[in-house]
């Protein structure tokens, strides 16, 4: 008989794990959510309707997936741990609009696999309780791919959410804030206490909502050079921009002169630190450096 309880109800999660003899793997970031109310809130924040396709990373035993499939047109989920596939086949057996792929999302060609699996062209939302050990690579994999992801609603460690959402001049601001804010508008929707996971992690989490901008926030003439500049500006924390740029691009007279001229033309004081520069200032500097090449 069909079990009417949600998968995330703690007693049902325990029963599913016991029935399948499943032991959680810490190395794969397996902290499962066992609080249905949090899942209801995630689905509400994500605004999933039958006119959206959803990609989920790491369905686990399907706690979030069952809510996604009940609301979306189709759900495509990537799960690296093959032991979870028979469990998902069991817990999600009544749904026909879910496709589970046993693969590492980082090794996935997102454009190709989306074309192969989604039958309708609808806006794509990424909704996931991300494995903490690879949160940033997964987010960048989606942002840098050519897949037109409209929104990402992801659970990440609270501290990572704060870094992504940070303003210039704050302690949390860094290359990750810039890399994400370049493509997306960012918002922390709500905080999730560590007590709602099995096993309980050491830190609280947050739901981060990222919405694709129609155009990147700033205009840059060479994206690759822009991202190189940003990485270099934050390479040595607590050092000035001047120190960091020389450290990265080189100290020979020609390089120094190129950097100095570009900083002067972009009207950026070399004694400032990277964390005080806005996205617009980084773009200005990068474009000037390109012009002076
Ligand atoms: N969605 C479930 C939930 O909310 O309870 C499980 C979330 S758990 C934090 C992360 C899931 O991601 C695990 O099921 C883990 O096996 C899976 N995972 C870890 N690394 C992955 C990768 N590289 N690609 C796909 N899935 C991965």
Boltz pocket constraint, residues with backbone or C-beta under 6 A from the ligand:
constraints:
  - pocket:
      binder: B
      contacts: [[A, 28], [A, 29], [A, 30], [A, 31], [A, 32], [A, 33], [A, 34], [A, 57], [A, 58], [A, 59], [A, 60], [A, 61], [A, 62], [A, 63], [A, 64], [A, 65], [A, 78], [A, 79], [A, 80], [A, 81], [A, 103], [A, 104], [A, 105], [A, 106], [A, 129], [A, 130], [A, 131], [A, 132], [A, 134]]
      max_distance: 6.0
